[in-house]
């Protein structure tokens, strides 16, 4: 049995949760895939999958083996790339992810600077407001806002971001400036999608307030635009309203009650063995992000 190929087949079955789908994607017959997994199970001495008529799931042992297989296959790919010289100079396509507005405002200019510096490179950005699985979704790196779980990835902190409550000067002149979190119940709240997942807003010193937003927006941009128009208060990340704070169309309130800021990291899986295209981007992005006063 080709152990390397067997690992690839096992990983593909685990990812697709189907022997038939794995066979199609690897251009193999379903019986050949089934025989390979059965041979692995016999060799290891443990069941790797729980099979039902509707799904295929890894067992506890299979889950551990899946993590090890991914690491081993990645090491093999890195060794082959190193032998081929892929780690000497940036080449290929750099794929990265960040949250939608942060990526558009602060990551995209770094990407274009990177492409200018390395004319032979290509880039693909994936800016979405959800947690992207770097390995499973084929990302080279991510810029993450928030506390990170223990993943074994390389994480370089480049700053931190405040979560702020703001409104237009016209609104505050008309409705008054809240001086404590409890005052929010007397104000019109415009909640962005990230804020109305939970009706409870947290503040420093363990204070919590249940909010009842009059308007709920599915994008941060809509909530910010509504606040700038003088309609109500909203809570967003500081970088999202940086330009509006600078030109005076928005004003921060309750700054003394803010929670500790959220860390910002550049995150990538390969560590010291990262390809040149990743290392070159990290070397450019880290100082660029660290010098931005909106999150440092």
N, C-alpha and C positions, 0 to 999 in steps of 0.2 A: 504493500500500500504506500502510495506517495503521501507522506505525512503532511507536507506543506499544502498540497492540493486538497487533502481531506479536511484540513483546518479551514481552508477557503470555503469549501462546500458547507461545512458546519456553520460557519459565520453567516453565510448567505441564507441558510434555512432559518437560523435564529432571527435574522433581520426581517425576512419576509413572512415568518411564521407559517411557512407552507413549503412542503417538499416539491409540489408541482411548480410553484412560482420560482423557487430557487433553481430547479432544473431548466425552466425556460430561460431565465436570465443568464445561466451559465452555459446554455446551448448543450445540455446533456439530457439524457432520458431520465424520467422519474425513478425507474427501478435502480439505475446506477447511483443516483443520489441516495436513495434509501439504503442500498447495500453499503455505501461508503460510511454513512452515519452509523449503521449497525456494526460495521467493523471497528469504528472508533470506540463505540460503547463497549464492545468485547475487549478491545485492547486496554481501555482505561479501567474497566471493571465497574462501571457505574452507568445508570441511565442518564442521558443528556436531555431528552425531551419527554414531555407528557403529551401524548397524542390523543386527540378526540376526533370525532367526525367533522368538527367545525374549525378546529384550531390546533396549532402546534406551539407549545410553550416550553421554555427551558426549565429544567428542574433546578434545585438549589445548586447541585454540583455542576449542572450545565451552565448556569449563570456565571459561576466562578471560572469555568473553563472558557467561556466566551470572552471574558475580560482578558484572560491570558493569551488566547488566540489572537485577539485584536492587537495586543501589544507585540507579540512575536511577529505577526505579519507586517506590522508597521516597521519593526526593526529590520526585517528583511528588505522591505521597500526602501528604507533609508540607506541600507548598505549598498543596494544596487544603484541608487541615485548617486551616492558618494563615489562609487567606482566609476560611474559614467561622467563624473565631473559636474553634476547638477548643484553641488553645494559650493562651488567656487564663485560663480557669478549668478545674479538673479536671472531667472529664465521662466518662461511659461506664463501661467495666469495666476494672479493672486486673488483669492476669494476671501472676503471678510464681511463681518456682520456687526451691526450696532443698532441701538434703538432708532426709530424713524427720524425724529426731529434732531437728535444729537448727531446722528450720522450725516444728515443733510447739512447741518450748520457747521460742524466742526471736523468731521472725519473726511468728508468728500474733498475739501480743499487740500488735505494732506495726501489723499489718493492721487489727485491730479499733479501735485508737486512730485510725488514719487514716480509717476509715469513720465513726467518731464525729465527726471533724473536718469531714468532707465528706459530709453526709447524702445527697446525690444520687448518690454514687458506689456502684458495685458492685465486688466483688473475687472473683477465682478463684485459689486456691492450688494448686500442683502440687508436693507434697513427696515426692520419691522419691530413692532412693540410686543414682542413675545420672546421667551427664552429659546434660543436656537441651540440645538444639540450640535456642537462643533464637529464631532467625529461623524455622526450618522448623516448629517446634512452637507458634509464635504467642505467645511470651512477651514481655511488656513489659520485664521485668528479671529478674535472678537474683541470689541471694546465694550465692557460691561459696567453698568452703574448699579451699585448695591453690594451687599455682602455676598461673598462667594462661598459655595460649599467646598468641601475638601475633595478635589478632583484629581490631584496629581499633576495638573497642568502648571506651566510657568505663568505666573501672574505678576505683573509689574504695576504698582500703583502710580498713577499719574496725576492724581488730585482727588478732590472731594466736592460734593455738590450739596448745597442747602436745599431744603424743601420750604418754600416761602408762600405766604398768603399776601395777595396784592389786589389793588383796585385802582381805578382812575382817581386823580385828584378831584374831579367833579363829583364822583359818587361819594367820596369821603366828606366833601364839603356839605353835600346834601344830607347824607345819612349818618354822619358822624364817624369817628375813628374808634374801632374797638380797642380797648386797653387790656382786656383779659380774654382768654379763649371762651369763657362763658358768654361774653358779649356777642358771639357769633350768632346766637339764636335770634338776635334782633336784626340780622342782616340777610340780604338776599344772596344765596350761595349758588355759584355756577360751578358744577363739578365736572372735571374731565374724566375720561374713562378710567384712568389709573386711580382716581380718588373715590369714585363711587362703587368700587368693588366691595368696600366695607363702609357702612354709615358712620364709623367711628374714626375721628381724627385724633392722633396722639400728639402730645406736646411735651416739653421738658418737665422734669420733676414728676413724671408719672401722671400728668393731667390728661384726661380724655374728654372729648366732647362728641355727642351724637349729633350729626348734622342731618338736615332735611333739605337737600338741594332743590331749589325751585326749578332749575334747569340742569339737565344732564346732557353732556356732549360726548360723542364718541371719539373726538380728537382733541388733543391739547390745543391745537391751533384755534379751534372754534371757541373753546372756553376762554382763551387769552383774548381773542378778538371781541368777545362779549364783554369781558372786563374792561378792555380799552375803550369800549363804547359807552362806559359809564353805567352799565346795567347792574353789576353786582361784584362780589368778591369771588376770587378763585384761588385754588392752591395748586401750585405747579413747581417744577424744579427751577432753580435760580437761573441756569443757563438759558432756559426756554424764553425768559422774559428780559434777558440782558439788554437787547436793543431798546425795548420799551422803557426800561428803568433809566437807561442812559438819556433818552430823549424826553423823559418826564411824563410820558403818557400813562405809566403805571407807577404805583408807589407801594412799597412793602409796609405791612403792618404786623404787629405782634412778633417782631423780631426777637424780643427777649424771651419768648416762649418756644423757640424753634427746637426741634429734636436735633441730636448730633447729625452732622452732614453724612451723606452716603459716599462711600469710596468709589473711585473710578479706576478700573484696571484695564491694561492690555493683556489679553489672555491667549495663550497658544499652547498646543499640546506637545511639541517635540523637544522643548528645552534646548540644550546645547547643540543637539543634532538637527535643529530646525534648518530647512533649506535656505539658501542665500536670499531667495525672494522674500521670505518671512523675516529673516534677520535684518535685511536692508530696510524693510518697512518699519520694523520695531525701532531701529536706530534713528529713523526720521521722526516717527510719530511720538515717541516718548518725550523728547524735549519740546516738540511743538505743543503738545497737550499740557505739559507742565508749566509752560510760560503763559497760558491763558488765565487771566485774572478772574474769570467767572467761575472757575472751579479749582482755584489754588489760593 
